[in-house]
Amino acid sequence: MRMLIFVTDDEPAIRTAIVKRLLRRHHRVEGFESGEVLLKALEHDTPDLVMLDLKMPGMSGLDVLKQLRPL
């Protein structure tokens, strides 16, 4: 089953590695550099899974999770 997965990490190398690995498993994947950018993307699309880095500058992964809970 092809899932739509959103990967959020402020470190480009880590984000790219995760995205590539998931693409090799034939998932649809989008990478985001911050929680703020992820939240904007969620206004237009609903993924099956969201992967969050917990420690990011600005909005942390936990802050993003608090925003996602009501959804």
Distance bins in CASP14 RR format, pairs under 12 A and 6 or more apart:
PFRMAT RR
TARGET T0000
AUTHOR 0000-0000-0000
RMODE 2
METHOD distances of the structure
MODEL  1
1 25 0 0 0 0 0 1 0 0 0 0 0
1 26 0 0 0 0 1 0 0 0 0 0 0
1 27 0 0 0 0 1 0 0 0 0 0 0
1 28 0 0 0 0 0 1 0 0 0 0 0
1 48 0 0 0 0 1 0 0 0 0 0 0
1 49 0 0 0 0 0 1 0 0 0 0 0
2 22 0 0 0 0 0 1 0 0 0 0 0
2 23 0 0 0 0 0 1 0 0 0 0 0
2 25 0 0 0 0 1 0 0 0 0 0 0
2 26 1 0 1 0 0 0 0 0 0 0 0
2 27 1 0 1 0 0 0 0 0 0 0 0
2 28 1 0 1 0 0 0 0 0 0 0 0
2 29 0 0 0 0 0 1 0 0 0 0 0
2 47 0 0 0 0 0 1 0 0 0 0 0
2 48 0 0 0 0 1 0 0 0 0 0 0
2 49 0 0 0 0 0 1 0 0 0 0 0
3 22 0 0 0 0 1 0 0 0 0 0 0
3 23 0 0 0 0 0 1 0 0 0 0 0
3 25 0 0 0 0 1 0 0 0 0 0 0
3 26 0 0 0 0 1 0 0 0 0 0 0
3 27 1 0 1 0 0 0 0 0 0 0 0
3 28 1 0 0 1 0 0 0 0 0 0 0
3 29 0 0 0 0 1 0 0 0 0 0 0
3 30 0 0 0 0 0 1 0 0 0 0 0
3 46 0 0 0 0 0 1 0 0 0 0 0
3 47 1 0 0 1 0 0 0 0 0 0 0
3 48 1 0 1 0 0 0 0 0 0 0 0
3 49 1 0 1 0 0 0 0 0 0 0 0
3 50 0 0 0 0 0 1 0 0 0 0 0
3 51 0 0 0 0 0 1 0 0 0 0 0
4 22 0 0 0 0 0 1 0 0 0 0 0
4 23 0 0 0 0 0 1 0 0 0 0 0
4 26 0 0 0 0 0 1 0 0 0 0 0
4 27 1 0 0 1 0 0 0 0 0 0 0
4 28 1 0 1 0 0 0 0 0 0 0 0
4 29 1 0 0 1 0 0 0 0 0 0 0
4 30 1 0 0 1 0 0 0 0 0 0 0
4 31 0 0 0 0 0 1 0 0 0 0 0
4 41 0 0 0 0 0 1 0 0 0 0 0
4 42 0 0 0 0 0 1 0 0 0 0 0
4 44 0 0 0 0 0 1 0 0 0 0 0
4 45 1 0 0 1 0 0 0 0 0 0 0
4 46 1 0 0 1 0 0 0 0 0 0 0
4 47 1 0 1 0 0 0 0 0 0 0 0
4 48 1 0 1 0 0 0 0 0 0 0 0
4 49 1 0 0 1 0 0 0 0 0 0 0
4 50 0 0 0 0 1 0 0 0 0 0 0
4 51 0 0 0 0 0 1 0 0 0 0 0
5 15 0 0 0 0 0 1 0 0 0 0 0
5 18 0 0 0 0 1 0 0 0 0 0 0
5 19 0 0 0 0 1 0 0 0 0 0 0
5 21 0 0 0 0 0 1 0 0 0 0 0
5 22 1 0 1 0 0 0 0 0 0 0 0
5 23 0 0 0 0 1 0 0 0 0 0 0
5 25 0 0 0 0 1 0 0 0 0 0 0
5 26 0 0 0 0 0 1 0 0 0 0 0
5 27 1 0 1 0 0 0 0 0 0 0 0
5 28 1 0 0 1 0 0 0 0 0 0 0
5 29 1 0 1 0 0 0 0 0 0 0 0
5 30 1 0 0 1 0 0 0 0 0 0 0
5 31 0 0 0 0 1 0 0 0 0 0 0
5 32 0 0 0 0 0 1 0 0 0 0 0
5 38 0 0 0 0 0 1 0 0 0 0 0
5 45 0 0 0 0 0 1 0 0 0 0 0
5 46 0 0 0 0 0 1 0 0 0 0 0
5 47 1 0 1 0 0 0 0 0 0 0 0
5 48 1 0 0 1 0 0 0 0 0 0 0
5 49 1 0 1 0 0 0 0 0 0 0 0
5 50 1 0 0 1 0 0 0 0 0 0 0
5 51 1 0 0 1 0 0 0 0 0 0 0
5 52 0 0 0 0 0 1 0 0 0 0 0
6 15 0 0 0 0 0 1 0 0 0 0 0
6 18 0 0 0 0 0 1 0 0 0 0 0
6 19 0 0 0 0 0 1 0 0 0 0 0
6 22 0 0 0 0 0 1 0 0 0 0 0
6 27 0 0 0 0 0 1 0 0 0 0 0
6 28 0 0 0 0 1 0 0 0 0 0 0
6 29 1 0 0 1 0 0 0 0 0 0 0
6 30 1 0 1 0 0 0 0 0 0 0 0
6 31 1 0 0 1 0 0 0 0 0 0 0
6 32 1 0 0 1 0 0 0 0 0 0 0
6 33 0 0 0 0 0 1 0 0 0 0 0
6 35 0 0 0 0 1 0 0 0 0 0 0
6 37 0 0 0 0 0 1 0 0 0 0 0
6 38 1 0 0 1 0 0 0 0 0 0 0
6 39 0 0 0 0 0 1 0 0 0 0 0
6 40 0 0 0 0 0 1 0 0 0 0 0
6 41 1 0 0 1 0 0 0 0 0 0 0
6 42 1 0 0 1 0 0 0 0 0 0 0
6 44 0 0 0 0 0 1 0 0 0 0 0
6 45 0 0 0 0 1 0 0 0 0 0 0
6 46 0 0 0 0 1 0 0 0 0 0 0
6 47 1 0 1 0 0 0 0 0 0 0 0
6 48 0 0 0 0 1 0 0 0 0 0 0
6 49 1 0 0 1 0 0 0 0 0 0 0
6 50 1 0 1 0 0 0 0 0 0 0 0
6 51 1 0 0 1 0 0 0 0 0 0 0
6 52 0 0 0 0 1 0 0 0 0 0 0
6 53 0 0 0 0 0 1 0 0 0 0 0
6 64 0 0 0 0 0 1 0 0 0 0 0
6 68 0 0 0 0 0 1 0 0 0 0 0
7 14 0 0 0 0 1 0 0 0 0 0 0
7 15 1 0 1 0 0 0 0 0 0 0 0
7 16 0 0 0 0 1 0 0 0 0 0 0
7 17 0 0 0 0 1 0 0 0 0 0 0
7 18 1 0 1 0 0 0 0 0 0 0 0
7 19 1 0 1 0 0 0 0 0 0 0 0
7 20 0 0 0 0 0 1 0 0 0 0 0
7 21 0 0 0 0 1 0 0 0 0 0 0
7 22 1 0 0 1 0 0 0 0 0 0 0
7 23 0 0 0 0 0 1 0 0 0 0 0
7 27 0 0 0 0 0 1 0 0 0 0 0
7 28 0 0 0 0 0 1 0 0 0 0 0
7 29 1 0 0 1 0 0 0 0 0 0 0
7 30 1 0 0 1 0 0 0 0 0 0 0
7 31 1 0 1 0 0 0 0 0 0 0 0
7 32 1 0 0 1 0 0 0 0 0 0 0
7 33 0 0 0 0 0 1 0 0 0 0 0
7 35 0 0 0 0 0 1 0 0 0 0 0
7 37 0 0 0 0 0 1 0 0 0 0 0
7 38 0 0 0 0 1 0 0 0 0 0 0
7 41 0 0 0 0 0 1 0 0 0 0 0
7 47 0 0 0 0 1 0 0 0 0 0 0
7 49 0 0 0 0 1 0 0 0 0 0 0
7 50 0 0 0 0 1 0 0 0 0 0 0
7 51 1 0 1 0 0 0 0 0 0 0 0
7 52 0 0 0 0 1 0 0 0 0 0 0
7 53 0 0 0 0 1 0 0 0 0 0 0
8 14 0 0 0 0 0 1 0 0 0 0 0
8 15 1 0 0 1 0 0 0 0 0 0 0
8 18 0 0 0 0 1 0 0 0 0 0 0
8 19 0 0 0 0 0 1 0 0 0 0 0
8 29 0 0 0 0 0 1 0 0 0 0 0
8 30 0 0 0 0 1 0 0 0 0 0 0
8 31 1 0 0 1 0 0 0 0 0 0 0
8 32 1 0 1 0 0 0 0 0 0 0 0
8 33 1 0 0 1 0 0 0 0 0 0 0
8 34 1 0 0 1 0 0 0 0 0 0 0
8 35 1 0 1 0 0 0 0 0 0 0 0
8 36 0 0 0 0 1 0 0 0 0 0 0
8 37 1 0 0 1 0 0 0 0 0 0 0
8 38 1 0 1 0 0 0 0 0 0 0 0
8 39 0 0 0 0 1 0 0 0 0 0 0
8 40 0 0 0 0 0 1 0 0 0 0 0
8 41 0 0 0 0 1 0 0 0 0 0 0
8 42 0 0 0 0 0 1 0 0 0 0 0
8 47 0 0 0 0 0 1 0 0 0 0 0
8 49 0 0 0 0 0 1 0 0 0 0 0
8 50 1 0 0 1 0 0 0 0 0 0 0
8 51 1 0 0 1 0 0 0 0 0 0 0
8 52 1 0 1 0 0 0 0 0 0 0 0
8 53 1 0 0 1 0 0 0 0 0 0 0
8 54 0 0 0 0 0 1 0 0 0 0 0
8 55 0 0 0 0 0 1 0 0 0 0 0
8 56 1 0 0 1 0 0 0 0 0 0 0
8 59 0 0 0 0 1 0 0 0 0 0 0
8 60 0 0 0 0 0 1 0 0 0 0 0
8 61 1 0 0 1 0 0 0 0 0 0 0
8 63 0 0 0 0 0 1 0 0 0 0 0
8 64 1 0 0 1 0 0 0 0 0 0 0
8 65 0 0 0 0 0 1 0 0 0 0 0
8 67 0 0 0 0 0 1 0 0 0 0 0
8 68 0 0 0 0 0 1 0 0 0 0 0
9 15 1 0 1 0 0 0 0 0 0 0 0
9 16 0 0 0 0 1 0 0 0 0 0 0
9 17 0 0 0 0 1 0 0 0 0 0 0
9 18 1 0 0 1 0 0 0 0 0 0 0
9 19 0 0 0 0 1 0 0 0 0 0 0
9 31 1 0 0 1 0 0 0 0 0 0 0
9 32 0 0 0 0 1 0 0 0 0 0 0
9 33 1 0 0 1 0 0 0 0 0 0 0
9 34 0 0 0 0 1 0 0 0 0 0 0
9 35 0 0 0 0 1 0 0 0 0 0 0
9 37 0 0 0 0 0 1 0 0 0 0 0
9 38 0 0 0 0 0 1 0 0 0 0 0
9 50 0 0 0 0 0 1 0 0 0 0 0
9 51 1 0 0 1 0 0 0 0 0 0 0
9 52 0 0 0 0 1 0 0 0 0 0 0
9 53 1 0 1 0 0 0 0 0 0 0 0
9 54 0 0 0 0 1 0 0 0 0 0 0
9 55 0 0 0 0 1 0 0 0 0 0 0
9 56 1 0 0 1 0 0 0 0 0 0 0
9 57 0 0 0 0 0 1 0 0 0 0 0
9 60 0 0 0 0 0 1 0 0 0 0 0
9 61 0 0 0 0 1 0 0 0 0 0 0
9 64 0 0 0 0 0 1 0 0 0 0 0
10 31 0 0 0 0 0 1 0 0 0 0 0
10 32 0 0 0 0 1 0 0 0 0 0 0
10 33 1 0 1 0 0 0 0 0 0 0 0
10 34 1 0 0 1 0 0 0 0 0 0 0
10 35 0 0 0 0 1 0 0 0 0 0 0
10 36 0 0 0 0 0 1 0 0 0 0 0
10 37 0 0 0 0 0 1 0 0 0 0 0
10 38 0 0 0 0 0 1 0 0 0 0 0
10 52 0 0 0 0 0 1 0 0 0 0 0
10 53 1 0 0 1 0 0 0 0 0 0 0
10 54 0 0 0 0 0 1 0 0 0 0 0
10 55 0 0 0 0 1 0 0 0 0 0 0
10 56 1 0 1 0 0 0 0 0 0 0 0
10 57 1 0 0 1 0 0 0 0 0 0 0
10 58 0 0 0 0 1 0 0 0 0 0 0
10 59 0 0 0 0 0 1 0 0 0 0 0
10 60 0 0 0 0 0 1 0 0 0 0 0
10 61 0 0 0 0 1 0 0 0 0 0 0
10 64 0 0 0 0 0 1 0 0 0 0 0
11 17 0 0 0 0 1 0 0 0 0 0 0
11 18 0 0 0 0 0 1 0 0 0 0 0
11 31 0 0 0 0 0 1 0 0 0 0 0
11 33 0 0 0 0 1 0 0 0 0 0 0
11 34 0 0 0 0 0 1 0 0 0 0 0
11 53 1 0 0 1 0 0 0 0 0 0 0
11 55 0 0 0 0 1 0 0 0 0 0 0
11 56 0 0 0 0 1 0 0 0 0 0 0
11 57 0 0 0 0 0 1 0 0 0 0 0
12 18 0 0 0 0 0 1 0 0 0 0 0
12 19 0 0 0 0 0 1 0 0 0 0 0
12 31 0 0 0 0 1 0 0 0 0 0 0
12 32 0 0 0 0 0 1 0 0 0 0 0
12 33 1 0 0 1 0 0 0 0 0 0 0
12 34 0 0 0 0 0 1 0 0 0 0 0
12 53 0 0 0 0 0 1 0 0 0 0 0
13 19 0 0 0 0 0 1 0 0 0 0 0
13 20 0 0 0 0 0 1 0 0 0 0 0
13 33 0 0 0 0 0 1 0 0 0 0 0
14 20 0 0 0 0 0 1 0 0 0 0 0
14 21 0 0 0 0 0 1 0 0 0 0 0
14 31 0 0 0 0 0 1 0 0 0 0 0
14 33 0 0 0 0 0 1 0 0 0 0 0
14 51 0 0 0 0 0 1 0 0 0 0 0
14 53 1 0 0 1 0 0 0 0 0 0 0
14 55 0 0 0 0 0 1 0 0 0 0 0
14 56 0 0 0 0 0 1 0 0 0 0 0
15 21 0 0 0 0 0 1 0 0 0 0 0
15 22 0 0 0 0 0 1 0 0 0 0 0
15 29 0 0 0 0 0 1 0 0 0 0 0
15 30 0 0 0 0 0 1 0 0 0 0 0
15 31 1 0 1 0 0 0 0 0 0 0 0
15 32 1 0 0 1 0 0 0 0 0 0 0
15 33 1 0 0 1 0 0 0 0 0 0 0
15 34 0 0 0 0 0 1 0 0 0 0 0
15 35 0 0 0 0 0 1 0 0 0 0 0
15 37 0 0 0 0 0 1 0 0 0 0 0
15 38 0 0 0 0 0 1 0 0 0 0 0
15 51 0 0 0 0 1 0 0 0 0 0 0
15 52 0 0 0 0 0 1 0 0 0 0 0
15 53 0 0 0 0 1 0 0 0 0 0 0
15 56 0 0 0 0 0 1 0 0 0 0 0
16 22 0 0 0 0 0 1 0 0 0 0 0
16 23 0 0 0 0 0 1 0 0 0 0 0
16 29 0 0 0 0 0 1 0 0 0 0 0
16 31 0 0 0 0 1 0 0 0 0 0 0
16 33 0 0 0 0 0 1 0 0 0 0 0
17 23 0 0 0 0 0 1 0 0 0 0 0
17 24 0 0 0 0 0 1 0 0 0 0 0
17 29 0 0 0 0 0 1 0 0 0 0 0
17 31 0 0 0 0 0 1 0 0 0 0 0
17 51 0 0 0 0 0 1 0 0 0 0 0
18 24 0 0 0 0 0 1 0 0 0 0 0
18 25 0 0 0 0 0 1 0 0 0 0 0
18 27 0 0 0 0 0 1 0 0 0 0 0
18 29 0 0 0 0 1 0 0 0 0 0 0
18 30 0 0 0 0 0 1 0 0 0 0 0
18 31 0 0 0 0 1 0 0 0 0 0 0
18 32 0 0 0 0 0 1 0 0 0 0 0
18 49 0 0 0 0 0 1 0 0 0 0 0
18 51 1 0 0 1 0 0 0 0 0 0 0
18 52 0 0 0 0 0 1 0 0 0 0 0
18 53 0 0 0 0 1 0 0 0 0 0 0
19 25 0 0 0 0 0 1 0 0 0 0 0
19 27 0 0 0 0 1 0 0 0 0 0 0
19 28 0 0 0 0 0 1 0 0 0 0 0
19 29 1 0 1 0 0 0 0 0 0 0 0
19 30 1 0 0 1 0 0 0 0 0 0 0
19 31 1 0 1 0 0 0 0 0 0 0 0
19 32 0 0 0 0 0 1 0 0 0 0 0
19 33 0 0 0 0 0 1 0 0 0 0 0
19 51 0 0 0 0 1 0 0 0 0 0 0
20 27 0 0 0 0 0 1 0 0 0 0 0
20 29 0 0 0 0 1 0 0 0 0 0 0
20 31 0 0 0 0 0 1 0 0 0 0 0
21 27 0 0 0 0 1 0 0 0 0 0 0
21 29 0 0 0 0 1 0 0 0 0 0 0
21 51 0 0 0 0 0 1 0 0 0 0 0
22 28 0 0 0 0 1 0 0 0 0 0 0
22 29 1 0 1 0 0 0 0 0 0 0 0
22 30 0 0 0 0 0 1 0 0 0 0 0
22 31 0 0 0 0 1 0 0 0 0 0 0
22 47 0 0 0 0 0 1 0 0 0 0 0
22 48 0 0 0 0 0 1 0 0 0 0 0
22 49 0 0 0 0 1 0 0 0 0 0 0
22 51 0 0 0 0 1 0 0 0 0 0 0
23 29 1 0 1 0 0 0 0 0 0 0 0
23 30 0 0 0 0 0 1 0 0 0 0 0
23 31 0 0 0 0 0 1 0 0 0 0 0
27 47 0 0 0 0 0 1 0 0 0 0 0
27 48 0 0 0 0 1 0 0 0 0 0 0
27 49 0 0 0 0 1 0 0 0 0 0 0
27 51 0 0 0 0 0 1 0 0 0 0 0
28 45 0 0 0 0 1 0 0 0 0 0 0
28 47 0 0 0 0 1 0 0 0 0 0 0
28 48 0 0 0 0 1 0 0 0 0 0 0
28 49 0 0 0 0 0 1 0 0 0 0 0
29 47 0 0 0 0 1 0 0 0 0 0 0
29 48 0 0 0 0 0 1 0 0 0 0 0
29 49 0 0 0 0 1 0 0 0 0 0 0
29 50 0 0 0 0 0 1 0 0 0 0 0
29 51 0 0 0 0 1 0 0 0 0 0 0
30 37 0 0 0 0 0 1 0 0 0 0 0
30 38 0 0 0 0 1 0 0 0 0 0 0
30 40 0 0 0 0 0 1 0 0 0 0 0
30 41 1 0 0 1 0 0 0 0 0 0 0
30 42 0 0 0 0 0 1 0 0 0 0 0
30 44 0 0 0 0 0 1 0 0 0 0 0
30 45 1 0 0 1 0 0 0 0 0 0 0
30 46 0 0 0 0 0 1 0 0 0 0 0
30 47 1 0 0 1 0 0 0 0 0 0 0
30 48 0 0 0 0 0 1 0 0 0 0 0
30 49 0 0 0 0 0 1 0 0 0 0 0
30 50 0 0 0 0 0 1 0 0 0 0 0
30 51 0 0 0 0 0 1 0 0 0 0 0
31 37 0 0 0 0 1 0 0 0 0 0 0
31 38 0 0 0 0 1 0 0 0 0 0 0
31 41 0 0 0 0 1 0 0 0 0 0 0
31 47 0 0 0 0 0 1 0 0 0 0 0
31 50 0 0 0 0 0 1 0 0 0 0 0
31 51 0 0 0 0 1 0 0 0 0 0 0
31 52 0 0 0 0 0 1 0 0 0 0 0
31 53 0 0 0 0 0 1 0 0 0 0 0
32 38 1 0 1 0 0 0 0 0 0 0 0
32 39 0 0 0 0 1 0 0 0 0 0 0
32 40 0 0 0 0 1 0 0 0 0 0 0
32 41 1 0 0 1 0 0 0 0 0 0 0
32 42 0 0 0 0 1 0 0 0 0 0 0
32 45 0 0 0 0 0 1 0 0 0 0 0
32 47 0 0 0 0 0 1 0 0 0 0 0
32 50 0 0 0 0 1 0 0 0 0 0 0
32 51 0 0 0 0 1 0 0 0 0 0 0
32 52 0 0 0 0 1 0 0 0 0 0 0
32 53 0 0 0 0 1 0 0 0 0 0 0
32 56 0 0 0 0 0 1 0 0 0 0 0
32 59 0 0 0 0 0 1 0 0 0 0 0
32 61 0 0 0 0 0 1 0 0 0 0 0
32 64 0 0 0 0 1 0 0 0 0 0 0
33 40 0 0 0 0 0 1 0 0 0 0 0
33 41 0 0 0 0 0 1 0 0 0 0 0
33 53 0 0 0 0 1 0 0 0 0 0 0
33 56 0 0 0 0 1 0 0 0 0 0 0
33 57 0 0 0 0 0 1 0 0 0 0 0
33 58 0 0 0 0 0 1 0 0 0 0 0
33 59 0 0 0 0 0 1 0 0 0 0 0
34 40 0 0 0 0 1 0 0 0 0 0 0
34 41 0 0 0 0 0 1 0 0 0 0 0
34 52 0 0 0 0 0 1 0 0 0 0 0
34 53 0 0 0 0 1 0 0 0 0 0 0
34 56 1 0 0 1 0 0 0 0 0 0 0
34 57 1 0 0 1 0 0 0 0 0 0 0
34 58 1 0 0 1 0 0 0 0 0 0 0
34 59 1 0 0 1 0 0 0 0 0 0 0
34 60 0 0 0 0 0 1 0 0 0 0 0
34 61 0 0 0 0 1 0 0 0 0 0 0
34 63 0 0 0 0 0 1 0 0 0 0 0
34 64 0 0 0 0 1 0 0 0 0 0 0
35 41 0 0 0 0 1 0 0 0 0 0 0
35 42 0 0 0 0 1 0 0 0 0 0 0
35 50 0 0 0 0 1 0 0 0 0 0 0
35 51 0 0 0 0 0 1 0 0 0 0 0
35 52 1 0 0 1 0 0 0 0 0 0 0
35 53 0 0 0 0 1 0 0 0 0 0 0
35 54 0 0 0 0 0 1 0 0 0 0 0
35 55 0 0 0 0 0 1 0 0 0 0 0
35 56 1 0 0 1 0 0 0 0 0 0 0
35 57 0 0 0 0 0 1 0 0 0 0 0
35 58 0 0 0 0 1 0 0 0 0 0 0
35 59 1 0 1 0 0 0 0 0 0 0 0
35 60 0 0 0 0 1 0 0 0 0 0 0
35 61 1 0 0 1 0 0 0 0 0 0 0
35 62 0 0 0 0 0 1 0 0 0 0 0
35 63 1 0 0 1 0 0 0 0 0 0 0
35 64 1 0 1 0 0 0 0 0 0 0 0
35 65 0 0 0 0 0 1 0 0 0 0 0
35 66 0 0 0 0 0 1 0 0 0 0 0
35 67 0 0 0 0 1 0 0 0 0 0 0
35 68 0 0 0 0 0 1 0 0 0 0 0
36 42 0 0 0 0 0 1 0 0 0 0 0
36 43 0 0 0 0 0 1 0 0 0 0 0
36 56 0 0 0 0 1 0 0 0 0 0 0
36 57 0 0 0 0 0 1 0 0 0 0 0
36 58 1 0 0 1 0 0 0 0 0 0 0
36 59 1 0 1 0 0 0 0 0 0 0 0
36 60 0 0 0 0 0 1 0 0 0 0 0
36 61 0 0 0 0 0 1 0 0 0 0 0
36 63 0 0 0 0 1 0 0 0 0 0 0
36 64 0 0 0 0 1 0 0 0 0 0 0
36 67 0 0 0 0 1 0 0 0 0 0 0
37 43 0 0 0 0 0 1 0 0 0 0 0
37 44 0 0 0 0 0 1 0 0 0 0 0
37 56 0 0 0 0 0 1 0 0 0 0 0
37 58 0 0 0 0 0 1 0 0 0 0 0
37 59 0 0 0 0 1 0 0 0 0 0 0
37 64 0 0 0 0 0 1 0 0 0 0 0
38 44 0 0 0 0 0 1 0 0 0 0 0
38 45 0 0 0 0 0 1 0 0 0 0 0
38 47 0 0 0 0 1 0 0 0 0 0 0
38 50 1 0 0 1 0 0 0 0 0 0 0
38 51 0 0 0 0 1 0 0 0 0 0 0
38 52 1 0 0 1 0 0 0 0 0 0 0
38 53 0 0 0 0 0 1 0 0 0 0 0
38 56 0 0 0 0 1 0 0 0 0 0 0
38 59 0 0 0 0 1 0 0 0 0 0 0
38 61 0 0 0 0 1 0 0 0 0 0 0
38 63 0 0 0 0 0 1 0 0 0 0 0
38 64 1 0 0 1 0 0 0 0 0 0 0
38 65 0 0 0 0 0 1 0 0 0 0 0
38 67 0 0 0 0 1 0 0 0 0 0 0
38 68 0 0 0 0 1 0 0 0 0 0 0
38 71 0 0 0 0 0 1 0 0 0 0 0
39 45 0 0 0 0 0 1 0 0 0 0 0
39 50 0 0 0 0 0 1 0 0 0 0 0
39 52 0 0 0 0 0 1 0 0 0 0 0
39 59 1 0 0 1 0 0 0 0 0 0 0
39 61 0 0 0 0 0 1 0 0 0 0 0
39 63 0 0 0 0 1 0 0 0 0 0 0
39 64 1 0 0 1 0 0 0 0 0 0 0
39 65 0 0 0 0 0 1 0 0 0 0 0
39 66 0 0 0 0 0 1 0 0 0 0 0
39 67 1 0 0 1 0 0 0 0 0 0 0
39 68 0 0 0 0 1 0 0 0 0 0 0
39 70 0 0 0 0 0 1 0 0 0 0 0
39 71 0 0 0 0 1 0 0 0 0 0 0
40 59 0 0 0 0 0 1 0 0 0 0 0
40 64 0 0 0 0 0 1 0 0 0 0 0
40 67 0 0 0 0 0 1 0 0 0 0 0
41 47 0 0 0 0 1 0 0 0 0 0 0
41 50 0 0 0 0 1 0 0 0 0 0 0
41 64 0 0 0 0 0 1 0 0 0 0 0
42 50 0 0 0 0 1 0 0 0 0 0 0
42 64 0 0 0 0 1 0 0 0 0 0 0
42 67 0 0 0 0 1 0 0 0 0 0 0
42 68 1 0 0 1 0 0 0 0 0 0 0
42 70 0 0 0 0 0 1 0 0 0 0 0
42 71 1 0 0 1 0 0 0 0 0 0 0
43 67 0 0 0 0 0 1 0 0 0 0 0
43 71 0 0 0 0 0 1 0 0 0 0 0
46 68 0 0 0 0 0 1 0 0 0 0 0
46 71 0 0 0 0 1 0 0 0 0 0 0
47 68 0 0 0 0 0 1 0 0 0 0 0
47 71 0 0 0 0 0 1 0 0 0 0 0
49 68 0 0 0 0 0 1 0 0 0 0 0
50 61 0 0 0 0 1 0 0 0 0 0 0
50 64 0 0 0 0 1 0 0 0 0 0 0
50 65 0 0 0 0 1 0 0 0 0 0 0
50 67 0 0 0 0 0 1 0 0 0 0 0
50 68 1 0 0 1 0 0 0 0 0 0 0
50 69 0 0 0 0 0 1 0 0 0 0 0
50 71 0 0 0 0 0 1 0 0 0 0 0
51 61 0 0 0 0 0 1 0 0 0 0 0
51 64 0 0 0 0 0 1 0 0 0 0 0
51 65 0 0 0 0 0 1 0 0 0 0 0
52 59 0 0 0 0 1 0 0 0 0 0 0
52 60 0 0 0 0 1 0 0 0 0 0 0
52 61 1 0 1 0 0 0 0 0 0 0 0
52 62 0 0 0 0 1 0 0 0 0 0 0
52 63 0 0 0 0 1 0 0 0 0 0 0
52 64 1 0 1 0 0 0 0 0 0 0 0
52 65 1 0 0 1 0 0 0 0 0 0 0
52 66 0 0 0 0 0 1 0 0 0 0 0
52 67 0 0 0 0 0 1 0 0 0 0 0
52 68 0 0 0 0 1 0 0 0 0 0 0
53 59 0 0 0 0 0 1 0 0 0 0 0
53 60 0 0 0 0 1 0 0 0 0 0 0
53 61 1 0 0 1 0 0 0 0 0 0 0
53 62 0 0 0 0 0 1 0 0 0 0 0
53 63 0 0 0 0 0 1 0 0 0 0 0
53 64 0 0 0 0 1 0 0 0 0 0 0
53 65 0 0 0 0 0 1 0 0 0 0 0
54 60 1 0 0 1 0 0 0 0 0 0 0
54 61 1 0 1 0 0 0 0 0 0 0 0
54 62 1 0 0 1 0 0 0 0 0 0 0
54 63 0 0 0 0 1 0 0 0 0 0 0
54 64 0 0 0 0 1 0 0 0 0 0 0
54 65 0 0 0 0 1 0 0 0 0 0 0
55 61 1 0 0 1 0 0 0 0 0 0 0
55 62 0 0 0 0 1 0 0 0 0 0 0
55 63 0 0 0 0 0 1 0 0 0 0 0
55 64 0 0 0 0 0 1 0 0 0 0 0
56 62 0 0 0 0 1 0 0 0 0 0 0
56 63 0 0 0 0 1 0 0 0 0 0 0
56 64 0 0 0 0 1 0 0 0 0 0 0
56 65 0 0 0 0 0 1 0 0 0 0 0
57 63 0 0 0 0 0 1 0 0 0 0 0
58 64 0 0 0 0 0 1 0 0 0 0 0
59 65 0 0 0 0 0 1 0 0 0 0 0
59 66 0 0 0 0 1 0 0 0 0 0 0
59 67 0 0 0 0 1 0 0 0 0 0 0
59 68 0 0 0 0 0 1 0 0 0 0 0
60 66 0 0 0 0 1 0 0 0 0 0 0
60 67 0 0 0 0 0 1 0 0 0 0 0
61 67 0 0 0 0 1 0 0 0 0 0 0
61 68 0 0 0 0 1 0 0 0 0 0 0
62 68 0 0 0 0 0 1 0 0 0 0 0
62 69 0 0 0 0 0 1 0 0 0 0 0
63 69 0 0 0 0 0 1 0 0 0 0 0
64 71 0 0 0 0 0 1 0 0 0 0 0
65 71 0 0 0 0 0 1 0 0 0 0 0
END
